[in-house]
Amino acid sequence: MKVVRTLELSVPDLGSAIKEAREKDPRSLTAICGAAGMTTANWYRIESEKQILPEETLRRIESVLDVDFGVDFDT
């Protein structure tokens, strides 16, 4: 049996924080997206906050950029 827990959390300016972290990274956007397993178009949608960001994708972005955006669903 599977049990699913779905939570939504509003994180003001997360897209801007992701963009700022990306711009500090010396790699190209294409290289960062390749490491994160996503397209540049998807990355831009995330930065402009035009879509819901799954936690799994957020964690991949944090890992690739070596940052922690402080998003915690358990507090």
PDB file with SEQRES, HELIX, SHEET and CRYST1 records, atoms N, CA, C and O in Angstrom:
SEQRES   1 A   75  MET LYS VAL VAL ARG THR LEU GLU LEU SER VAL PRO ASP          
SEQRES   2 A   75  LEU GLY SER ALA ILE LYS GLU ALA ARG GLU LYS ASP PRO          
SEQRES   3 A   75  ARG SER LEU THR ALA ILE CYS GLY ALA ALA GLY MET THR          
SEQRES   4 A   75  THR ALA ASN TRP TYR ARG ILE GLU SER GLU LYS GLN ILE          
SEQRES   5 A   75  LEU PRO GLU GLU THR LEU ARG ARG ILE GLU SER VAL LEU          
SEQRES   6 A   75  ASP VAL ASP PHE GLY VAL ASP PHE ASP THR                      
HELIX    1 AA1 LEU A   14  LYS A   24  1                                  11    
HELIX    2 AA2 LEU A   29  ALA A   36  1                                   8    
HELIX    3 AA3 THR A   40  GLU A   47  1                                   8    
HELIX    4 AA4 GLU A   55  LEU A   65  1                                  11    
CRYST1    1.000    1.000    1.000  90.00  90.00  90.00 P 1           1          
ATOM      1  N   MET A   1       0.839  -1.163   0.000  1.00  0.00           N  
ATOM      2  CA  MET A   1       0.000   0.000   0.000  1.00  0.00           C  
ATOM      3  C   MET A   1       0.891   1.235   0.000  1.00  0.00           C  
ATOM      4  O   MET A   1       1.950   1.255   0.627  1.00  0.00           O  
ATOM      5  N   LYS A   2       0.443   2.263  -0.713  1.00  0.00           N  
ATOM      6  CA  LYS A   2       1.162   3.528  -0.755  1.00  0.00           C  
ATOM      7  C   LYS A   2       0.401   4.580   0.041  1.00  0.00           C  
ATOM      8  O   LYS A   2      -0.829   4.628   0.024  1.00  0.00           O  
ATOM      9  N   VAL A   3       1.150   5.406   0.726  1.00  0.00           N  
ATOM     10  CA  VAL A   3       0.587   6.531   1.450  1.00  0.00           C  
ATOM     11  C   VAL A   3       1.254   7.789   0.897  1.00  0.00           C  
ATOM     12  O   VAL A   3       2.474   7.825   0.739  1.00  0.00           O  
ATOM     13  N   VAL A   4       0.469   8.806   0.607  1.00  0.00           N  
ATOM     14  CA  VAL A   4       0.993  10.023   0.009  1.00  0.00           C  
ATOM     15  C   VAL A   4       0.696  11.203   0.928  1.00  0.00           C  
ATOM     16  O   VAL A   4      -0.403  11.336   1.467  1.00  0.00           O  
ATOM     17  N   ARG A   5       1.694  12.044   1.091  1.00  0.00           N  
ATOM     18  CA  ARG A   5       1.515  13.290   1.836  1.00  0.00           C  
ATOM     19  C   ARG A   5       1.843  14.435   0.895  1.00  0.00           C  
ATOM     20  O   ARG A   5       2.950  14.506   0.362  1.00  0.00           O  
ATOM     21  N   THR A   6       0.897  15.324   0.692  1.00  0.00           N  
ATOM     22  CA  THR A   6       1.109  16.467  -0.182  1.00  0.00           C  
ATOM     23  C   THR A   6       0.983  17.742   0.641  1.00  0.00           C  
ATOM     24  O   THR A   6      -0.036  17.984   1.287  1.00  0.00           O  
ATOM     25  N   LEU A   7       2.023  18.541   0.605  1.00  0.00           N  
ATOM     26  CA  LEU A   7       2.034  19.819   1.308  1.00  0.00           C  
ATOM     27  C   LEU A   7       2.462  20.909   0.341  1.00  0.00           C  
ATOM     28  O   LEU A   7       3.310  20.681  -0.522  1.00  0.00           O  
ATOM     29  N   GLU A   8       1.892  22.069   0.479  1.00  0.00           N  
ATOM     30  CA  GLU A   8       2.347  23.233  -0.277  1.00  0.00           C  
ATOM     31  C   GLU A   8       2.862  24.243   0.716  1.00  0.00           C  
ATOM     32  O   GLU A   8       2.289  24.432   1.788  1.00  0.00           O  
ATOM     33  N   LEU A   9       3.950  24.890   0.348  1.00  0.00           N  
ATOM     34  CA  LEU A   9       4.571  25.878   1.209  1.00  0.00           C  
ATOM     35  C   LEU A   9       4.892  27.099   0.373  1.00  0.00           C  
ATOM     36  O   LEU A   9       5.531  26.988  -0.674  1.00  0.00           O  
ATOM     37  N   SER A  10       4.458  28.253   0.823  1.00  0.00           N  
ATOM     38  CA  SER A  10       4.763  29.482   0.115  1.00  0.00           C  
ATOM     39  C   SER A  10       6.130  29.979   0.576  1.00  0.00           C  
ATOM     40  O   SER A  10       6.361  30.160   1.772  1.00  0.00           O  
ATOM     41  N   VAL A  11       7.031  30.195  -0.376  1.00  0.00           N  
ATOM     42  CA  VAL A  11       8.382  30.661  -0.067  1.00  0.00           C  
ATOM     43  C   VAL A  11       8.616  31.929  -0.871  1.00  0.00           C  
ATOM     44  O   VAL A  11       8.990  31.863  -2.042  1.00  0.00           O  
ATOM     45  N   PRO A  12       8.399  33.083  -0.252  1.00  0.00           N  
ATOM     46  CA  PRO A  12       8.559  34.351  -0.968  1.00  0.00           C  
ATOM     47  C   PRO A  12       9.967  34.517  -1.545  1.00  0.00           C  
ATOM     48  O   PRO A  12      10.965  34.253  -0.874  1.00  0.00           O  
ATOM     49  N   ASP A  13      10.022  34.957  -2.790  1.00  0.00           N  
ATOM     50  CA  ASP A  13      11.277  35.281  -3.475  1.00  0.00           C  
ATOM     51  C   ASP A  13      12.225  34.102  -3.671  1.00  0.00           C  
ATOM     52  O   ASP A  13      13.426  34.304  -3.852  1.00  0.00           O  
ATOM     53  N   LEU A  14      11.707  32.878  -3.637  1.00  0.00           N  
ATOM     54  CA  LEU A  14      12.571  31.722  -3.857  1.00  0.00           C  
ATOM     55  C   LEU A  14      13.155  31.741  -5.263  1.00  0.00           C  
ATOM     56  O   LEU A  14      14.327  31.410  -5.442  1.00  0.00           O  
ATOM     57  N   GLY A  15      12.375  32.115  -6.250  1.00  0.00           N  
ATOM     58  CA  GLY A  15      12.875  32.192  -7.622  1.00  0.00           C  
ATOM     59  C   GLY A  15      14.048  33.152  -7.741  1.00  0.00           C  
ATOM     60  O   GLY A  15      15.035  32.864  -8.419  1.00  0.00           O  
ATOM     61  N   SER A  16      13.933  34.290  -7.080  1.00  0.00           N  
ATOM     62  CA  SER A  16      15.021  35.270  -7.092  1.00  0.00           C  
ATOM     63  C   SER A  16      16.264  34.730  -6.391  1.00  0.00           C  
ATOM     64  O   SER A  16      17.384  34.977  -6.837  1.00  0.00           O  
ATOM     65  N   ALA A  17      16.072  33.999  -5.303  1.00  0.00           N  
ATOM     66  CA  ALA A  17      17.202  33.412  -4.580  1.00  0.00           C  
ATOM     67  C   ALA A  17      17.908  32.367  -5.432  1.00  0.00           C  
ATOM     68  O   ALA A  17      19.135  32.275  -5.424  1.00  0.00           O  
ATOM     69  N   ILE A  18      17.123  31.578  -6.170  1.00  0.00           N  
ATOM     70  CA  ILE A  18      17.707  30.577  -7.062  1.00  0.00           C  
ATOM     71  C   ILE A  18      18.506  31.277  -8.163  1.00  0.00           C  
ATOM     72  O   ILE A  18      19.617  30.859  -8.488  1.00  0.00           O  
ATOM     73  N   LYS A  19      17.945  32.332  -8.730  1.00  0.00           N  
ATOM     74  CA  LYS A  19      18.637  33.068  -9.783  1.00  0.00           C  
ATOM     75  C   LYS A  19      19.941  33.671  -9.258  1.00  0.00           C  
ATOM     76  O   LYS A  19      20.971  33.606  -9.929  1.00  0.00           O  
ATOM     77  N   GLU A  20      19.896  34.248  -8.082  1.00  0.00           N  
ATOM     78  CA  GLU A  20      21.095  34.853  -7.494  1.00  0.00           C  
ATOM     79  C   GLU A  20      22.184  33.806  -7.265  1.00  0.00           C  
ATOM     80  O   GLU A  20      23.356  34.053  -7.550  1.00  0.00           O  
ATOM     81  N   ALA A  21      21.797  32.641  -6.752  1.00  0.00           N  
ATOM     82  CA  ALA A  21      22.770  31.570  -6.531  1.00  0.00           C  
ATOM     83  C   ALA A  21      23.351  31.080  -7.854  1.00  0.00           C  
ATOM     84  O   ALA A  21      24.548  30.811  -7.949  1.00  0.00           O  
ATOM     85  N   ARG A  22      22.502  30.964  -8.872  1.00  0.00           N  
ATOM     86  CA  ARG A  22      22.976  30.522 -10.193  1.00  0.00           C  
ATOM     87  C   ARG A  22      23.970  31.521 -10.757  1.00  0.00           C  
ATOM     88  O   ARG A  22      25.004  31.127 -11.298  1.00  0.00           O  
ATOM     89  N   GLU A  23      23.672  32.808 -10.639  1.00  0.00           N  
ATOM     90  CA  GLU A  23      24.548  33.828 -11.205  1.00  0.00           C  
ATOM     91  C   GLU A  23      25.904  33.882 -10.506  1.00  0.00           C  
ATOM     92  O   GLU A  23      26.883  34.343 -11.093  1.00  0.00           O  
ATOM     93  N   LYS A  24      25.972  33.421  -9.269  1.00  0.00           N  
ATOM     94  CA  LYS A  24      27.251  33.358  -8.542  1.00  0.00           C  
ATOM     95  C   LYS A  24      28.086  32.145  -8.957  1.00  0.00           C  
ATOM     96  O   LYS A  24      29.295  32.105  -8.729  1.00  0.00           O  
ATOM     97  N   ASP A  25      27.435  31.170  -9.561  1.00  0.00           N  
ATOM     98  CA  ASP A  25      28.119  29.950  -9.997  1.00  0.00           C  
ATOM     99  C   ASP A  25      28.884  30.238 -11.288  1.00  0.00           C  
ATOM    100  O   ASP A  25      28.336  30.866 -12.194  1.00  0.00           O  
ATOM    101  N   PRO A  26      30.133  29.794 -11.390  1.00  0.00           N  
ATOM    102  CA  PRO A  26      30.924  30.097 -12.593  1.00  0.00           C  
ATOM    103  C   PRO A  26      30.490  29.319 -13.840  1.00  0.00           C  
ATOM    104  O   PRO A  26      30.882  29.675 -14.952  1.00  0.00           O  
ATOM    105  N   ARG A  27      29.697  28.276 -13.673  1.00  0.00           N  
ATOM    106  CA  ARG A  27      29.279  27.466 -14.818  1.00  0.00           C  
ATOM    107  C   ARG A  27      28.188  28.162 -15.628  1.00  0.00           C  
ATOM    108  O   ARG A  27      27.476  29.036 -15.132  1.00  0.00           O  
ATOM    109  N   SER A  28      28.081  27.755 -16.870  1.00  0.00           N  
ATOM    110  CA  SER A  28      27.008  28.274 -17.724  1.00  0.00           C  
ATOM    111  C   SER A  28      25.672  27.694 -17.274  1.00  0.00           C  
ATOM    112  O   SER A  28      25.620  26.670 -16.594  1.00  0.00           O  
ATOM    113  N   LEU A  29      24.601  28.367 -17.664  1.00  0.00           N  
ATOM    114  CA  LEU A  29      23.270  27.851 -17.343  1.00  0.00           C  
ATOM    115  C   LEU A  29      23.073  26.468 -17.945  1.00  0.00           C  
ATOM    116  O   LEU A  29      22.476  25.597 -17.312  1.00  0.00           O  
ATOM    117  N   THR A  30      23.564  26.258 -19.148  1.00  0.00           N  
ATOM    118  CA  THR A  30      23.438  24.948 -19.803  1.00  0.00           C  
ATOM    119  C   THR A  30      24.113  23.865 -18.973  1.00  0.00           C  
ATOM    120  O   THR A  30      23.565  22.773 -18.815  1.00  0.00           O  
ATOM    121  N   ALA A  31      25.305  24.157 -18.438  1.00  0.00           N  
ATOM    122  CA  ALA A  31      26.022  23.173 -17.620  1.00  0.00           C  
ATOM    123  C   ALA A  31      25.289  22.906 -16.309  1.00  0.00           C  
ATOM    124  O   ALA A  31      25.195  21.761 -15.866  1.00  0.00           O  
ATOM    125  N   ILE A  32      24.775  23.955 -15.696  1.00  0.00           N  
ATOM    126  CA  ILE A  32      24.032  23.801 -14.440  1.00  0.00           C  
ATOM    127  C   ILE A  32      22.774  22.968 -14.674  1.00  0.00           C  
ATOM    128  O   ILE A  32      22.469  22.062 -13.899  1.00  0.00           O  
ATOM    129  N   CYS A  33      22.053  23.280 -15.739  1.00  0.00           N  
ATOM    130  CA  CYS A  33      20.829  22.539 -16.060  1.00  0.00           C  
ATOM    131  C   CYS A  33      21.139  21.078 -16.361  1.00  0.00           C  
ATOM    132  O   CYS A  33      20.392  20.186 -15.958  1.00  0.00           O  
ATOM    133  N   GLY A  34      22.234  20.834 -17.066  1.00  0.00           N  
ATOM    134  CA  GLY A  34      22.640  19.455 -17.352  1.00  0.00           C  
ATOM    135  C   GLY A  34      22.897  18.689 -16.072  1.00  0.00           C  
ATOM    136  O   GLY A  34      22.487  17.536 -15.938  1.00  0.00           O  
ATOM    137  N   ALA A  35      23.577  19.325 -15.129  1.00  0.00           N  
ATOM    138  CA  ALA A  35      23.868  18.670 -13.853  1.00  0.00           C  
ATOM    139  C   ALA A  35      22.594  18.427 -13.041  1.00  0.00           C  
ATOM    140  O   ALA A  35      22.510  17.465 -12.277  1.00  0.00           O  
ATOM    141  N   ALA A  36      21.611  19.305 -13.212  1.00  0.00           N  
ATOM    142  CA  ALA A  36      20.349  19.174 -12.478  1.00  0.00           C  
ATOM    143  C   ALA A  36      19.337  18.297 -13.209  1.00  0.00           C  
ATOM    144  O   ALA A  36      18.292  17.955 -12.655  1.00  0.00           O  
ATOM    145  N   GLY A  37      19.645  17.934 -14.454  1.00  0.00           N  
ATOM    146  CA  GLY A  37      18.737  17.088 -15.225  1.00  0.00           C  
ATOM    147  C   GLY A  37      17.485  17.811 -15.672  1.00  0.00           C  
ATOM    148  O   GLY A  37      16.396  17.237 -15.676  1.00  0.00           O  
ATOM    149  N   MET A  38      17.639  19.079 -16.049  1.00  0.00           N  
ATOM    150  CA  MET A  38      16.484  19.839 -16.493  1.00  0.00           C  
ATOM    151  C   MET A  38      16.851  20.745 -17.659  1.00  0.00           C  
ATOM    152  O   MET A  38      18.030  20.949 -17.948  1.00  0.00           O  
ATOM    153  N   THR A  39      15.845  21.284 -18.324  1.00  0.00           N  
ATOM    154  CA  THR A  39      16.075  22.160 -19.461  1.00  0.00           C  
ATOM    155  C   THR A  39      16.268  23.600 -18.988  1.00  0.00           C  
ATOM    156  O   THR A  39      15.863  23.964 -17.884  1.00  0.00           O  
ATOM    157  N   THR A  40      16.891  24.406 -19.838  1.00  0.00           N  
ATOM    158  CA  THR A  40      17.045  25.819 -19.504  1.00  0.00           C  
ATOM    159  C   THR A  40      15.681  26.505 -19.440  1.00  0.00           C  
ATOM    160  O   THR A  40      15.477  27.391 -18.610  1.00  0.00           O  
ATOM    161  N   ALA A  41      14.754  26.109 -20.297  1.00  0.00           N  
ATOM    162  CA  ALA A  41      13.410  26.703 -20.280  1.00  0.00           C  
ATOM    163  C   ALA A  41      12.735  26.442 -18.933  1.00  0.00           C  
ATOM    164  O   ALA A  41      12.114  27.341 -18.364  1.00  0.00           O  
ATOM    165  N   ASN A  42      12.854  25.232 -18.429  1.00  0.00           N  
ATOM    166  CA  ASN A  42      12.266  24.899 -17.134  1.00  0.00           C  
ATOM    167  C   ASN A  42      12.937  25.717 -16.030  1.00  0.00           C  
ATOM    168  O   ASN A  42      12.267  26.219 -15.128  1.00  0.00           O  
ATOM    169  N   TRP A  43      14.249  25.845 -16.106  1.00  0.00           N  
ATOM    170  CA  TRP A  43      14.982  26.612 -15.099  1.00  0.00           C  
ATOM    171  C   TRP A  43      14.483  28.063 -15.062  1.00  0.00           C  
ATOM    172  O   TRP A  43      14.248  28.617 -13.989  1.00  0.00           O  
ATOM    173  N   TYR A  44      14.327  28.664 -16.236  1.00  0.00           N  
ATOM    174  CA  TYR A  44      13.839  30.048 -16.302  1.00  0.00           C  
ATOM    175  C   TYR A  44      12.428  30.177 -15.732  1.00  0.00           C  
ATOM    176  O   TYR A  44      12.111  31.171 -15.078  1.00  0.00           O  
ATOM    177  N   ARG A  45      11.576  29.171 -15.978  1.00  0.00           N  
ATOM    178  CA  ARG A  45      10.223  29.197 -15.406  1.00  0.00           C  
ATOM    179  C   ARG A  45      10.285  29.156 -13.879  1.00  0.00           C  
ATOM    180  O   ARG A  45       9.498  29.817 -13.201  1.00  0.00           O  
ATOM    181  N   ILE A  46      11.217  28.380 -13.348  1.00  0.00           N  
ATOM    182  CA  ILE A  46      11.380  28.299 -11.892  1.00  0.00           C  
ATOM    183  C   ILE A  46      11.854  29.642 -11.344  1.00  0.00           C  
ATOM    184  O   ILE A  46      11.313  30.135 -10.354  1.00  0.00           O  
ATOM    185  N   GLU A  47      12.860  30.234 -11.984  1.00  0.00           N  
ATOM    186  CA  GLU A  47      13.368  31.518 -11.516  1.00  0.00           C  
ATOM    187  C   GLU A  47      12.305  32.618 -11.569  1.00  0.00           C  
ATOM    188  O   GLU A  47      12.281  33.503 -10.714  1.00  0.00           O  
ATOM    189  N   SER A  48      11.440  32.559 -12.562  1.00  0.00           N  
ATOM    190  CA  SER A  48      10.390  33.583 -12.682  1.00  0.00           C  
ATOM    191  C   SER A  48       9.126  33.196 -11.910  1.00  0.00           C  
ATOM    192  O   SER A  48       8.120  33.904 -11.953  1.00  0.00           O  
ATOM    193  N   GLU A  49       9.190  32.071 -11.208  1.00  0.00           N  
ATOM    194  CA  GLU A  49       8.093  31.581 -10.367  1.00  0.00           C  
ATOM    195  C   GLU A  49       6.799  31.406 -11.147  1.00  0.00           C  
ATOM    196  O   GLU A  49       5.721  31.751 -10.665  1.00  0.00           O  
ATOM    197  N   LYS A  50       6.915  30.868 -12.359  1.00  0.00           N  
ATOM    198  CA  LYS A  50       5.748  30.641 -13.213  1.00  0.00           C  
ATOM    199  C   LYS A  50       5.234  29.208 -13.140  1.00  0.00           C  
ATOM    200  O   LYS A  50       4.391  28.805 -13.941  1.00  0.00           O  
ATOM    201  N   GLN A  51       5.736  28.449 -12.189  1.00  0.00           N  
ATOM    202  CA  GLN A  51       5.260  27.083 -12.028  1.00  0.00           C  
ATOM    203  C   GLN A  51       5.456  26.657 -10.584  1.00  0.00           C  
ATOM    204  O   GLN A  51       6.213  27.283  -9.842  1.00  0.00           O  
ATOM    205  N   ILE A  52       4.785  25.608 -10.194  1.00  0.00           N  
ATOM    206  CA  ILE A  52       4.983  25.026  -8.869  1.00  0.00           C  
ATOM    207  C   ILE A  52       6.284  24.236  -8.915  1.00  0.00           C  
ATOM    208  O   ILE A  52       6.555  23.521  -9.880  1.00  0.00           O  
ATOM    209  N   LEU A  53       7.074  24.370  -7.875  1.00  0.00           N  
ATOM    210  CA  LEU A  53       8.373  23.719  -7.813  1.00  0.00           C  
ATOM    211  C   LEU A  53       8.292  22.490  -6.909  1.00  0.00           C  
ATOM    212  O   LEU A  53       8.131  22.629  -5.696  1.00  0.00           O  
ATOM    213  N   PRO A  54       8.402  21.294  -7.477  1.00  0.00           N  
ATOM    214  CA  PRO A  54       8.397  20.092  -6.637  1.00  0.00           C  
ATOM    215  C   PRO A  54       9.613  20.094  -5.705  1.00  0.00           C  
ATOM    216  O   PRO A  54      10.689  20.566  -6.072  1.00  0.00           O  
ATOM    217  N   GLU A  55       9.425  19.565  -4.509  1.00  0.00           N  
ATOM    218  CA  GLU A  55      10.525  19.529  -3.538  1.00  0.00           C  
ATOM    219  C   GLU A  55      11.737  18.787  -4.098  1.00  0.00           C  
ATOM    220  O   GLU A  55      12.875  19.204  -3.881  1.00  0.00           O  
ATOM    221  N   GLU A  56      11.501  17.700  -4.810  1.00  0.00           N  
ATOM    222  CA  GLU A  56      12.605  16.927  -5.383  1.00  0.00           C  
ATOM    223  C   GLU A  56      13.463  17.801  -6.317  1.00  0.00           C  
ATOM    224  O   GLU A  56      14.690  17.707  -6.304  1.00  0.00           O  
ATOM    225  N   THR A  57      12.820  18.634  -7.111  1.00  0.00           N  
ATOM    226  CA  THR A  57      13.549  19.524  -8.020  1.00  0.00           C  
ATOM    227  C   THR A  57      14.300  20.581  -7.228  1.00  0.00           C  
ATOM    228  O   THR A  57      15.448  20.889  -7.548  1.00  0.00           O  
ATOM    229  N   LEU A  58      13.676  21.138  -6.205  1.00  0.00           N  
ATOM    230  CA  LEU A  58      14.349  22.111  -5.350  1.00  0.00           C  
ATOM    231  C   LEU A  58      15.611  21.505  -4.745  1.00  0.00           C  
ATOM    232  O   LEU A  58      16.664  22.143  -4.735  1.00  0.00           O  
ATOM    233  N   ARG A  59      15.511  20.292  -4.246  1.00  0.00           N  
ATOM    234  CA  ARG A  59      16.676  19.648  -3.618  1.00  0.00           C  
ATOM    235  C   ARG A  59      17.785  19.402  -4.640  1.00  0.00           C  
ATOM    236  O   ARG A  59      18.965  19.519  -4.308  1.00  0.00           O  
ATOM    237  N   ARG A  60      17.419  19.062  -5.881  1.00  0.00           N  
ATOM    238  CA  ARG A  60      18.441  18.894  -6.933  1.00  0.00           C  
ATOM    239  C   ARG A  60      19.127  20.223  -7.221  1.00  0.00           C  
ATOM    240  O   ARG A  60      20.347  20.273  -7.377  1.00  0.00           O  
ATOM    241  N   ILE A  61      18.345  21.303  -7.294  1.00  0.00           N  
ATOM    242  CA  ILE A  61      18.913  22.633  -7.525  1.00  0.00           C  
ATOM    243  C   ILE A  61      19.865  22.992  -6.388  1.00  0.00           C  
ATOM    244  O   ILE A  61      20.972  23.473  -6.629  1.00  0.00           O  
ATOM    245  N   GLU A  62      19.436  22.760  -5.157  1.00  0.00           N  
ATOM    246  CA  GLU A  62      20.309  23.040  -4.015  1.00  0.00           C  
ATOM    247  C   GLU A  62      21.601  22.244  -4.099  1.00  0.00           C  
ATOM    248  O   GLU A  62      22.681  22.769  -3.826  1.00  0.00           O  
ATOM    249  N   SER A  63      21.492  20.995  -4.472  1.00  0.00           N  
ATOM    250  CA  SER A  63      22.669  20.139  -4.571  1.00  0.00           C  
ATOM    251  C   SER A  63      23.627  20.625  -5.657  1.00  0.00           C  
ATOM    252  O   SER A  63      24.832  20.726  -5.430  1.00  0.00           O  
ATOM    253  N   VAL A  64      23.086  20.923  -6.831  1.00  0.00           N  
ATOM    254  CA  VAL A  64      23.917  21.353  -7.959  1.00  0.00           C  
ATOM    255  C   VAL A  64      24.590  22.695  -7.667  1.00  0.00           C  
ATOM    256  O   VAL A  64      25.751  22.900  -8.021  1.00  0.00           O  
ATOM    257  N   LEU A  65      23.861  23.606  -7.022  1.00  0.00           N  
ATOM    258  CA  LEU A  65      24.415  24.932  -6.722  1.00  0.00           C  
ATOM    259  C   LEU A  65      25.145  24.972  -5.377  1.00  0.00           C  
ATOM    260  O   LEU A  65      25.753  25.985  -5.030  1.00  0.00           O  
ATOM    261  N   ASP A  66      25.085  23.870  -4.621  1.00  0.00           N  
ATOM    262  CA  ASP A  66      25.721  23.763  -3.305  1.00  0.00           C  
ATOM    263  C   ASP A  66      25.231  24.871  -2.369  1.00  0.00           C  
ATOM    264  O   ASP A  66      26.019  25.581  -1.744  1.00  0.00           O  
ATOM    265  N   VAL A  67      23.906  24.994  -2.295  1.00  0.00           N  
ATOM    266  CA  VAL A  67      23.277  25.977  -1.423  1.00  0.00           C  
ATOM    267  C   VAL A  67      22.113  25.321  -0.675  1.00  0.00           C  
ATOM    268  O   VAL A  67      21.633  24.254  -1.056  1.00  0.00           O  
ATOM    269  N   ASP A  68      21.675  25.978   0.390  1.00  0.00           N  
ATOM    270  CA  ASP A  68      20.480  25.547   1.113  1.00  0.00           C  
ATOM    271  C   ASP A  68      19.567  26.762   1.182  1.00  0.00           C  
ATOM    272  O   ASP A  68      19.914  27.765   1.806  1.00  0.00           O  
ATOM    273  N   PHE A  69      18.422  26.681   0.558  1.00  0.00           N  
ATOM    274  CA  PHE A  69      17.490  27.806   0.530  1.00  0.00           C  
ATOM    275  C   PHE A  69      16.608  27.860   1.777  1.00  0.00           C  
ATOM    276  O   PHE A  69      15.745  28.732   1.881  1.00  0.00           O  
ATOM    277  N   GLY A  70      16.810  26.948   2.716  1.00  0.00           N  
ATOM    278  CA  GLY A  70      16.102  26.994   3.993  1.00  0.00           C  
ATOM    279  C   GLY A  70      14.649  26.582   3.931  1.00  0.00           C  
ATOM    280  O   GLY A  70      13.873  26.918   4.826  1.00  0.00           O  
ATOM    281  N   VAL A  71      14.265  25.862   2.894  1.00  0.00           N  
ATOM    282  CA  VAL A  71      12.877  25.407   2.766  1.00  0.00           C  
ATOM    283  C   VAL A  71      12.718  24.127   3.583  1.00  0.00           C  
ATOM    284  O   VAL A  71      13.336  23.105   3.289  1.00  0.00           O  
ATOM    285  N   ASP A  72      11.881  24.204   4.611  1.00  0.00           N  
ATOM    286  CA  ASP A  72      11.693  23.083   5.523  1.00  0.00           C  
ATOM    287  C   ASP A  72      10.200  22.833   5.696  1.00  0.00           C  
ATOM    288  O   ASP A  72       9.478  23.691   6.203  1.00  0.00           O  
ATOM    289  N   PHE A  73       9.745  21.682   5.284  1.00  0.00           N  
ATOM    290  CA  PHE A  73       8.325  21.338   5.376  1.00  0.00           C  
ATOM    291  C   PHE A  73       7.929  20.850   6.766  1.00  0.00           C  
ATOM    292  O   PHE A  73       6.740  20.693   7.045  1.00  0.00           O  
ATOM    293  N   ASP A  74       8.888  20.613   7.627  1.00  0.00           N  
ATOM    294  CA  ASP A  74       8.599  20.003   8.924  1.00  0.00           C  
ATOM    295  C   ASP A  74       8.538  21.006  10.082  1.00  0.00           C  
ATOM    296  O   ASP A  74       8.378  20.613  11.238  1.00  0.00           O  
ATOM    297  N   THR A  75       8.666  22.299   9.770  1.00  0.00           N  
ATOM    298  CA  THR A  75       8.614  23.275  10.875  1.00  0.00           C  
ATOM    299  C   THR A  75       7.276  23.967  10.913  1.00  0.00           C  
ATOM    300  O   THR A  75       7.046  24.819  11.771  1.00  0.00           O  
TER     301      THR A  75                                                      
END                                                                             
